[in-house]
Amino acid sequence: MQLVFIDLPQRWTALKPFTLTRPIATLRVGICTLGEKWQMWLKNELESETFSYLTISYLQKKYPLKIEADNLLINPAVCPDASLIKFVTSLNPRSILIQDDSFIAARISGEGLQALVQNETLLDNLSNNLSNYKCLTYTESITQIHRPWDIFLNNGEQIPQDYEQITKNRSSASISDSYTRTYGDSQIFVEEGADIKAAIINAEGGPVYIGKSATIHENAAIKGPFAMLEGAHINMGAKIREATTIGPNSKIGGEVKNIVVQANSNKGHEGFLGNSVIGKWCNFGADTNTSNLKNNYQSVKLWDYHTRRLEDSGQTFCGLMMGDHSKCGINTMFNTGTVVGVFTNLFGGGFLPKFIPSFSWGGSESLEEYRFDKAVETLTRVLARRNQQPNPHDLAILEYIWQHRSSEFRNIIA
């Protein structure tokens, strides 16, 4: 049985700017990506450890689809748990699992899956368009990632769930540094190769997961639930508050709270970042600060890529949603509920606009188009610092976003 993650078009659009460059299944919430969660829960049910994607056409080359005679189609925006997995693994061929209007999973033949590929309009209302399937309704509560802010809202709950699965029947490496102070030791798991010096780690409020070859520098203070992935760094004197995930090879300093950094991004200096989601390959200049609470305590409005206007999130605390490859200079100020697209270069004084389209260059006074050739030059330099080079598939995705950037900000309103 082949595991296939499907990007339902409306859900994929609703999760921009993060899905501009990737399928939903690759978004990290908790310790794992959404796809890794499903793979971890289903590992005993699958013949192969690999999974594939049915996604938007311009992403499909980098994230290919593999079709077998028997396929398990999963909506990765639904987070799995033990109860849900029992229902999903009991699905018979030509059956579908839903809750209300939400598609969760289907057991589908190769011919049926190929029909979805050939007619993408069927994906808009998949539950109804698979009308000849046996429909089962899941009645227990589920966690879904509907909007970008759902990533940080659910992070504190997802870290303990992932932690339990990852650490089951395993032993933590020891913390040998005598100057590091820990609380709630039974809830701290350290992978081999991690380096911890003179830090404070408090897991009494939730588990703390420290990945392979991760580094926690002197005088850093960490409060769980917290996760840092392989190769990540917590800089000297950093204050890491609860419900925070630092993705692979990312560097974090200053004060952060309830944030999710996807991967390879740096906020190495002083400044506050809270209730936010940061994509891959982003960089924050020194003393960058983000507001996560309005002075009047009203709920925060954020840019919606589907309606192309500001929509009420219903959240009192909401900071920054920053897409991949975006960067900002020193002393940058982000307003409450700011949405930043892919590959922006931001600088200057004053608060930036609450919505910044992809491939924008400038600051609070003006924004210009970031030329694609110049963006690629920057990308090449950034990757070279980590002994990498641009991938042709990544360049094709970025060029597509650049060519269609006008669709992001058409009909902008204040």
Buried (B, 14 or more C-beta within 10 A) or exposed (E): BBBBBBBBBEBBBBBBBBBBBBBBBBBBBBBBBBBBBBBBBBEEEBEEEEBBBBBBEBBBEBBEBBBBEEBBBBBBBBBBBEEBBEBBBEBEBBBBBBBEEBBBBBBBBEEBBBBBBEEEEBBEBBBEBBEEBBEBEBEEEBBBBEBBBBBBBBBBBBBBBBBEBBBEEEEBBEBEBEEBEBBBEEBBBBBEBBBBBBBBBBBEBBBBBBBBBBBBBBBBBBBBBBBBBBBBBBBBBBBBBBBBBBBBBBBBBBBBBBBBBBBBBBBBBBBBBBBBBBBBBBBBBBBBBBBBBBEEEEEBBBBBBEEBEBEEBEBBBBBBBBBBBBBBBEBBBBBBBBBBBBBBBBBBEEBBBBBBBBBBBBBBEEBEBBEBEEBBEBBEEBBEEEEEEBEEBBBEBBBBBBEEBEEBBEEBEE
